[in-house]
Amino acid sequence: MRISDVAIWLAPFLAVAALVAFVAALRHRRNAARSAERAQALEKRVRMLEQETLYLVQQRLKAMSEAQWRGPRSGVPGPLYESLAGTEFAEAHDSVLEMFSHATERAEQGAEGLLLAVARKLQGLANGQQLKINEMTGRHDDSVFLEDLMQLDHTNAQILRRAVGMAVVCRAWPGRQHNATPLHDIVRGAIGRIMDYKRVHIVRIEDTRAVTGRVVEPLVMTIAELLENATRSSHPQTPVQVHVQLTHSGLAFVIEDAGVGLNAAEQEKATRLLNDDSLSIAKLGDPPRFGLAACGALARRYGFTVSVDTASAFGGVRAVVNLPRTLLTDPVRSSASPAASAPPRDTLPGEAPREAPAKAQEPARETVPETAPSTRDDDETPAPVTTTANGLPKRTRKKAAPSAGPAGQPRPASRPAAERTPREAAASIGAFQRAGKAAADRLRPSTEGTPES
């Protein structure tokens, strides 16, 4: 067979082989392109997942951590890539966020429990110290020592107020029960629980109604915290004024200072502390500030409202406590009350009271009279009877004869107050303190704590 014939017979096979090779090459090329595209897609997805994971750690977890401090309004952002929403990868990230949230809540609960235990321990120590101070006040008559005791009593009242404030933020109860108390005694009891009490001026309290017993301690605590903020945020030489304003639904305690006021951020923070019912210790700042948070918690529990703004007439801050009519009751007959006779006092020993000094000195004059009591003798001469302008008989005071001593000698007149010895003056102060403390103990129904809920 000739070579040309062989070539003719091989040509079709060679053509088919070439075609097959060409098709295989095209398929390989197509597969290679698909593999490259798949590799690029996988690489892109890996980069996307890496970026999403970094975004979870650097942004979403950080935002959730900040939300524990700033409140839920700050929000936690969603996934960086919307295409991942609903995938197993996104669900895994959401699980991480949920675990982080649960861990944070458990940590907050542990911190609250620890803080509550510390606060209750401080309350117990302060109450024990208060009982000891009361005992020493009734046992000693030295005026200088009594003045030091009153200073210690005032400091102890501030420690107790701060401990109770921490307990309230930790969802506990104030721990004191009182009878219905007049508004004036509510304000004076609150003034006695702050450090710079001398700067507080009671401008006007004309309402004679009283506050129901279960709200007395929360209201005193709230007003005391607002007064403390007012004195701390204003110049030491400026006054802080308190007055009671009648409202349509009840009345309002208005506290105004002459400080620097609040900017927009501070105003927002104060409003959040007063109104956020989901507030936790982590959201109170570093270091945590319990004052306004305790005011808001007490207001929500007992049915009154607290607001803070910059509408003070003196350029500072105005705090308003609105008390509804349902928390008010008829006036009480006795002027003494648990709030007024609480351990903190408006004036310390040795300082003149700012209001009604004559009333404050009245018990002392009754305790240590300037003249000895006299009895009527048989030879007393009746005083002449006189009549009024209407013709009615008018009774006149009779003078009793001086009482005689054992030997028939006239009893010497007592020395005037200016000539008394320091020991005699201290005796009168001690008697006055014991009388006031005894009256307070009779009026105070209970100082035991209520359940801590």
C-alpha positions in Angstrom: 0.0 0.0 0.0 1.2 3.3 -0.9 2.0 6.0 1.6 -0.6 8.3 0.2 -3.3 5.7 0.7 -2.2 5.3 4.4 -2.4 9.1 4.9 -5.8 9.1 3.4 -7.0 6.4 5.8 -5.3 8.1 8.9 -6.5 11.6 8.1 -10.0 11.1 9.6 -8.7 9.6 12.7 -6.2 12.4 13.1 -9.0 14.9 12.6 -11.1 13.2 15.2 -8.2 13.1 17.6 -7.5 16.7 17.0 -11.1 17.5 17.6 -11.2 15.6 20.8 -8.0 17.2 22.0 -9.4 20.6 21.1 -12.6 19.9 23.0 -10.7 18.6 25.9 -8.6 21.7 25.9 -11.6 23.9 25.8 -13.2 21.9 28.7 -10.0 22.1 30.7 -9.8 25.8 30.1 -13.4 26.2 31.1 -12.9 24.1 34.2 -9.8 26.1 35.0 -11.7 29.3 34.7 -14.5 28.0 36.9 -12.0 26.8 39.4 -10.4 30.2 39.4 -13.8 31.9 39.8 -14.6 29.5 42.6 -11.3 30.2 44.3 -11.8 33.9 44.0 -15.3 33.6 45.4 -14.1 31.5 48.3 -11.3 33.9 48.9 -13.7 36.8 48.9 -16.0 35.0 51.3 -13.1 34.2 53.6 -12.2 37.8 53.6 -15.8 38.7 54.3 -16.0 36.3 57.2 -12.7 37.6 58.6 -13.9 41.2 58.3 -17.3 40.2 59.9 -15.5 38.5 62.8 -13.2 41.6 63.3 -16.3 43.8 63.2 -18.0 41.6 65.8 -15.0 41.9 68.2 -14.1 45.5 67.5 -17.5 47.1 67.0 -20.5 45.0 68.0 -19.2 43.6 71.3 -17.8 47.1 72.1 -21.2 48.7 71.4 -22.9 46.1 73.6 -20.4 46.8 76.4 -21.0 50.5 76.1 -24.8 49.9 76.1 -24.3 48.5 79.6 -23.1 51.9 80.6 -25.1 54.2 78.5 -28.4 52.4 78.3 -30.2 50.4 75.6 -30.8 53.5 73.5 -27.2 53.5 72.3 -28.0 50.2 70.4 -25.9 47.4 69.0 -25.3 47.5 65.2 -26.2 44.5 63.0 -23.8 42.5 60.7 -21.4 44.4 58.6 -22.5 42.5 55.4 -26.3 42.2 55.0 -25.7 39.2 52.7 -24.7 37.2 55.8 -28.0 37.8 57.6 -29.8 34.6 58.3 -26.8 32.4 57.7 -25.3 30.0 60.2 -22.3 32.3 60.5 -24.5 35.2 61.4 -26.4 33.1 63.9 -23.2 32.0 65.5 -22.2 35.7 66.0 -25.6 36.4 67.5 -25.0 33.5 69.9 -21.8 35.1 70.9 -23.5 38.4 71.6 -26.2 36.7 73.6 -23.6 34.8 75.7 -21.8 38.1 76.3 -25.1 39.8 77.4 -25.9 36.9 79.8 -22.4 37.0 81.2 -22.7 40.8 81.7 -26.0 40.4 83.5 -24.6 37.7 85.8 -21.7 39.9 86.6 -24.0 42.8 87.4 -26.1 40.6 89.6 -23.0 39.5 91.4 -21.9 43.1 91.8 -25.3 44.2 93.1 -25.4 41.4 95.6 -21.9 42.3 96.8 -22.8 46.0 97.0 -26.1 45.2 98.8 -24.3 43.1 101.4 -21.8 45.9 102.0 -24.6 48.5 102.2 -26.5 46.4 104.7 -23.4 45.9 106.8 -22.8 49.6 106.8 -26.4 50.2 107.8 -26.1 47.8 110.7 -22.9 49.5 111.9 -24.4 53.0 111.5 -27.6 52.0 113.4 -25.6 50.4 116.1 -23.4 53.6 116.4 -26.6 55.6 116.5 -28.0 53.7 119.4 -24.7 54.2 121.2 -24.8 57.9 120.5 -28.3 58.1 121.9 -27.3 56.3 125.0 -24.3 58.6 125.6 -26.4 61.7 124.9 -28.8 60.6 127.7 -26.0 59.7 130.1 -23.7 62.8 129.9 -24.4 66.4 130.7 -21.2 68.1 129.6 -22.1 70.8 127.0 -18.8 70.4 125.0 -19.1 66.6 125.0 -22.7 66.8 123.9 -21.8 69.2 121.0 -19.1 66.7 119.9 -21.7 63.9 120.1 -24.1 65.9 117.9 -21.3 66.4 115.3 -20.7 62.6 115.4 -24.4 62.1 115.1 -24.6 64.3 112.0 -21.7 62.5 110.3 -23.3 59.1 111.2 -26.5 60.2 109.6 -24.7 61.0 106.3 -23.0 57.6 106.4 -26.4 56.0 106.9 -28.0 58.0 104.1 -25.3 56.9 101.6 -25.6 53.2 102.7 -29.3 53.3 102.3 -28.9 54.9 98.8 -26.7 52.1 97.7 -29.1 49.5 99.0 -32.0 51.2 97.2 -30.2 51.2 93.8 -29.6 47.4 94.4 -33.4 47.0 94.6 -33.7 46.9 98.4 -36.0 49.0 100.6 -35.1 52.0 102.7 -35.5 50.1 105.9 -37.4 52.6 108.2 -41.1 53.0 109.0 -42.7 56.2 110.2 -46.1 57.6 111.1 -47.7 60.4 109.1 -45.4 63.4 109.2 -46.0 67.2 108.5 -44.4 68.7 105.4 -42.2 71.0 107.5 -40.7 68.1 109.4 -40.1 66.3 106.2 -38.0 69.1 104.9 -36.1 69.6 108.2 -35.4 65.9 108.4 -33.9 66.0 104.9 -31.8 69.1 105.7 -30.4 67.4 108.7 -29.0 64.5 106.6 -26.7 66.6 104.4 -23.2 67.9 105.0 -23.7 71.6 104.3 -27.0 72.0 106.0 -26.4 75.6 107.1 -26.8 76.9 103.5 -30.4 75.5 103.1 -33.1 78.1 103.6 -36.8 77.0 104.0 -38.6 79.8 102.2 -42.3 78.8 102.3 -44.2 75.8 103.6 -47.8 76.9 104.1 -49.5 73.6 103.6 -50.5 72.0 106.9 -51.1 68.5 105.5 -49.0 65.5 106.3 -47.3 62.8 104.3 -48.5 59.2 104.7 -46.3 57.1 106.8 -45.0 54.6 104.2 -43.7 57.5 102.0 -42.0 59.5 104.7 -38.6 57.8 104.6 -38.4 57.6 100.8 -39.4 61.3 100.5 -36.9 62.4 103.1 -34.1 60.5 101.4 -35.0 61.9 98.0 -35.1 65.5 99.2 -31.8 65.0 101.1 -30.1 63.7 97.9 -31.4 66.6 95.9 -30.2 69.1 98.6 -26.8 67.4 98.7 -26.5 67.8 94.9 -27.6 71.4 95.2 -25.0 72.3 97.8 -22.2 70.4 96.1 -22.9 72.0 92.6 -23.1 75.6 93.8 -20.7 78.1 95.5 -20.2 77.6 99.2 -21.4 81.2 99.9 -24.7 80.9 98.0 -27.9 79.7 99.6 -30.1 76.8 98.5 -33.8 77.5 98.8 -36.6 75.1 99.5 -40.3 75.8 99.3 -43.6 73.9 98.8 -45.8 74.8 95.9 -49.4 73.7 95.7 -50.3 72.0 92.4 -53.5 70.7 90.7 -52.8 67.1 91.7 -51.1 67.6 95.0 -48.0 69.6 95.9 -44.4 70.0 94.9 -41.1 70.4 96.8 -39.0 72.8 94.9 -35.2 73.1 95.5 -33.2 75.8 93.7 -29.5 76.6 93.8 -27.3 79.3 92.4 -24.7 77.1 90.8 -23.4 76.7 87.2 -26.5 74.8 86.0 -26.4 71.8 83.6 -25.4 71.5 79.9 -27.3 69.4 77.5 -25.3 66.2 78.1 -25.6 66.6 81.9 -29.3 67.3 81.6 -29.8 64.1 79.5 -27.8 62.1 81.9 -29.7 63.4 85.0 -33.0 62.6 83.2 -31.9 59.1 82.4 -30.8 58.4 85.9 -34.2 59.6 87.3 -36.4 57.8 84.7 -34.6 54.6 83.5 -36.3 51.7 85.3 -33.7 49.3 83.9 -30.8 51.2 85.4 -28.0 49.0 86.8 -24.8 49.6 88.6 -22.8 49.4 85.4 -24.7 52.4 84.0 -23.9 54.7 87.0 -20.5 55.7 85.7 -17.0 55.3 87.1 -17.0 55.9 90.0 -20.7 55.1 90.3 -23.0 58.0 91.6 -26.0 56.7 93.4 -27.8 59.9 94.4 -30.1 60.6 91.4 -30.5 56.8 90.7 -31.8 56.3 94.2 -34.2 59.2 93.8 -35.6 57.8 90.6 -35.9 54.3 92.1 -37.7 55.6 95.2 -40.0 57.8 93.1 -41.1 54.8 90.9 -41.7 52.6 93.8 -43.7 55.0 95.9 -45.7 56.9 93.3 -44.1 60.4 93.2 -42.0 62.0 90.5 -38.7 63.8 90.4 -37.4 66.1 87.8 -34.2 68.2 87.3 -33.8 71.2 85.0 -32.1 74.5 84.6 -35.1 76.7 85.3 -33.8 78.0 88.6 -34.4 81.7 89.2 -30.9 82.0 90.4 -29.2 80.6 87.3 -28.5 77.1 88.7 -30.4 73.9 88.9 -34.0 73.4 89.9 -35.1 70.1 91.3 -38.9 69.4 91.8 -40.5 66.5 93.7 -44.1 66.2 92.7 -46.2 64.5 95.4 -49.8 63.4 94.3 -52.8 64.0 96.5 -53.1 60.3 97.3 -49.9 60.4 99.3 -51.1 63.2 101.6 -53.2 62.9 104.7 -54.8 65.2 107.3 -52.6 67.2 109.6 -51.1 65.5 112.6 -51.8 67.0 116.0 -48.3 66.6 117.4 -45.6 68.8 115.9 -42.9 66.2 116.7 -42.5 63.4 114.1 -40.1 60.6 113.3 -38.6 62.5 110.4 -38.0 65.6 112.6 -36.7 63.6 115.5 -34.5 61.4 113.3 -30.8 61.2 114.2 -29.7 64.1 111.8 -30.6 67.5 113.2 -31.0 70.8 111.5 -28.8 72.5 114.0 -25.9 71.1 116.0 -25.4 71.8 119.7 -23.8 75.2 120.3 -25.4 76.8 117.2 -28.4 79.0 117.3 -31.3 77.6 115.4 -32.3 79.5 112.2 -36.0 79.4 112.9 -38.1 80.1 115.9 -35.3 80.4 118.5 -37.8 81.2 121.2 -39.5 77.9 120.8 -36.2 76.1 120.8 -35.3 77.6 124.2 -38.7 77.0 125.8 -38.1 73.5 127.0 -34.8 74.6 128.6 -36.5 77.3 130.6 -39.1 74.8 131.8 -36.5 72.2 132.7 -34.3 74.6 134.8 -36.6 77.3 136.2 -35.1 80.6 137.4 -37.1 80.7 140.6 -38.1 77.9 142.9 -41.7 76.8 142.8 -43.8 78.4 145.5 -46.9 77.2 147.3 -49.8 79.3 148.4 -49.7 80.2 152.1 -52.8 80.6 154.2 -52.1 84.3 154.8 -52.0 85.2 151.1 -54.2 88.2 150.3 -56.5 87.8 147.3 -55.8 90.2 144.5 -58.4 92.8 143.8 -61.0 91.9 141.2 -61.1 94.0 138.0 -63.4 93.9 135.1 -63.0 94.1 131.3 -64.5 96.7 129.0 -67.6 94.4 128.6 -68.2 94.3 132.4 -66.9 90.7 132.8 -64.6 89.8 135.7 -60.9 89.6 134.8 -58.7 87.3 136.8 -55.4 88.7 137.9 -52.2 86.8 139.0 -51.7 86.5 142.7 -48.3 86.9 144.3 -47.3 84.1 146.6 -45.3 84.7 149.7 -41.7 83.4 149.5 -41.3 79.9 150.7 -39.4 79.4 153.9 -36.5 77.0 154.4 -36.2 74.4 157.1 -35.2 76.9 159.7 -37.9 79.4 158.7 -35.5 81.6 156.7 -36.6 82.8 153.3 -35.4 80.7 150.5 -32.6 82.4 148.5 -33.5 83.3 144.9 -31.8 81.4 142.2 -29.0 82.9 140.3 -29.6 84.5 136.9 -28.7 82.5 133.8 -25.6 84.7 133.2 -24.1 83.7 136.6 -24.6 80.0 136.2 -21.6 77.7 136.3 -20.7 75.7 133.2 -21.8 72.5 135.0 -25.2 73.9 135.6 -25.5 75.0 132.0 -24.5 71.6 130.8 -27.1 70.0 133.1 -29.8 72.1 131.4 -28.6 71.1 127.9 -28.4 67.4 128.9 -31.9 67.5 130.4 -33.2 69.1 127.2 -31.5 66.5 125.1 -32.9 63.7 127.1 -36.4 65.1 127.0 -36.2 65.5 123.3 -34.8 62.0 122.8 -37.5 60.5 125.0 -40.2 62.2 123.0 -38.7 61.0 119.7 -38.5 57.4 121.0 -42.2 57.5 121.9 -43.2 58.9 118.5 -41.0 56.6 116.4 -43.0 53.4 115.7 -40.2 51.3 114.3 -36.7 51.5 113.0 -36.4 48.0 111.8 -35.8 47.2 108.2 -38.5 45.9 105.9 -37.9 42.9 103.6 -35.2 43.5 101.1 -37.3 42.3 98.2 
